[in-house]
C-alpha cells in the first residue's frame, strides 16, 4: 500500500539547540599559551590544520577495511556493513517529487547499510570516564562514506545485529583460547 507523503512546512519555527564547539577563541588561546612556539600562527590557519588532520583520519577510515586507531589511545574508528532496519528508510527527495512515500532499498549494496563505528573497548583504550565518550561524525565524513560505500561495500566488516562491537575482540580471543586448549605439547 502506497501512503501519501505529507511534505513538511519549512516556514514553521524550528528548535535548534545551542552548538558547543572546541574550535573557539578560548581553545586557541589556551593552545598558544601551552605551546608558545605557535603563538604567531593565525587562528584561521590553526583551524585549517585541524580540519586537514581530521580529513586525513576519516579518509584513512574509508580506505582501510579495519579502520583507524585514533591518536592518544582515544579509540578506534571503522566502517561496518549492517542489515537494514525494519522501519521505513524513506527517500525524501523522490517522495516530495511524487507525493507518495518512496523507500530506499539500497539495491547496489544488496540492501545493506554502511555505518561508522567508534569503539574504545580494548584494554589499551581504557581511560578514565571512557564510557562517557561518544563519536559524532562530521557532515563531510558522513557524506563521503555515503558516496563511496556503494562502490566498496564488500570490503567492510559485516556487523551482526545480535552482537556488540566488543564481540569483534572477544570472539577472536575465545577462538585463540579454544585452539590453545586443544594443543598438547606431548602429542606430536
N, C-alpha and C positions, 0 to 999 in steps of 0.2 A: 504494500500500500504506500503510495507516494503522498507525503504530507505537504501542505503549503508552507512556504518559507516566510516567516514573519521578519521582515527587514528591520534592523534596529534603527531607532531615531537618533541620528548623530547630532541633532541640535539640542538634545536634553543635557542637563548638567551632569557632570561626572565627578566621582570622588577619586582623587589622586593622592595617595599617601606621600608624605614628605620623604624625599630621597636623601639618604645619607651616603656620602662617598668618601673614600680615603684620599682621593686626589684633590685636596683642597689647600688653601693657603697655609693653614696650621701645620699640615703634614709636611709641606715643602720647607717651612721654616724650621721645624724640628729636625728634618733630614740635613739641612745645611748647617745647623748648629752641631749636630753629631759628627758630620763629615765636612770640616771647613774647607777641604780642597775643592769641593763642589759649590762653594758659596757664590762664585761668579757666574754659574750657569743659570740661564733664564728658566723660569718655571714652565714655560711652554715647551722648551727643549727637553726638560726632565719628563714632562708628560708624554712627549713623543717617544722617548727612550722606553718608558714603562709600557706604553701601548705596543711598541715593536717587540719587546721581550715577551709580552703576553701572547701576541700574534704568533711568534715563533713556537711557543709552547703548544697552542692549540693546533697549529699546523702539524706539529710532531704527533699529537694525539690522533689526528686524522690519517696521517701517513703510516703510522705503526699499528699493527694489529694488537699488540699488547699494551698500547698506550704509553704514557709518560709518567715518570716519577717526578713529583713536584719538588722544588728546592726546599732545603731546611727541614726535610722529613715531614712535610705537611700532609702528604698522602699520595694518592695515585689516581690518575685520570685515564679512562679508556672509553671506547665506544662499543656498545653491545647490541646484538641483534635480538629483538624480542618479538613474541607473537602479539598481534593486535589486541586491543582492549575489546571487551564485549559491548561497550557503549558505541554510540554513533560517532564516527570520525567524519565530521561534516566538511565539505568543500564550500567555503563561504562565497568565493568568487562566482562559481557556477550556480550555486543556489540563489544568489542575488540576481544573476543574469536571467535564469529561467523561472524564478518564483516558486520553485519546488525544492525540497530538501534532497540534496545530492551528496552521497558519501564518497570519501576517498577510499579506494580499495588497494592501492599500492601494488598494482599489477607487475611493475618492474622488479619488485623485491619479493614476489610470491606472497604478498600480504604481510610481510614482516616490517617491523619498525626499527629505526635506529635511535638509540638513547645514549646520552652522555652520562657516564657513571663516575662518581667520586667515592673513594674508599680510603680510610686510614686504619683498616683493620689489623694489618700485620704488626708483629711485635715491635719492629723498629720504628713504627709510626706512633707509638703510644706516647702521648704527651698530655700534660695537664688539661683537663676540660675538653678532651678530644671529641667527646660525644656532643658538644655544643656547636661544633664546626659543621658547616654545610657549604656546598658549592653551588653557585648560581652562574650559569653560563652567560657570557656576553652575547648580545644580539648578533654580532658578526660571526661569532663562533657557531651559534645555532644555525644561522643561515648557510654557512659554508658546509656544515655537516649535512643539512637538508639537501644541498645541491649535489654533493659528492657521494652521499650514501647510496643512492640507487645504482650508481655505476660500480661501486666496490663493496656491496653489501655482504658478499660471501666471505670476505676476508676477516670480518669482525667476529668476536667471541659470541656464541649463542648463549643467551641467558634464559634459564628455566624460570617460570613464574613461581614455582614452589620453593626454590632455593634463594637464599640471600647471597649477596655479593661475597660475603665471607666464606661461603662454601667453596668458592674457587680455590681458596688457600687450604682449607681443611681437607677437602676431597683429595688433593694432591698429597698431603701429609699422611692421610689414612692409607692411601694406596701404597705409599712407600713403606709404612709400618707393616702392612699385611705381607708385602714381599719380603721384608726383613724377618718376620716370624717364620716364614716358610724355609728360610735359609738355615741349614745346619752345617756347621763347618767341618763336622766329622764325616759327612756323606759326600763323596766325590764320585 
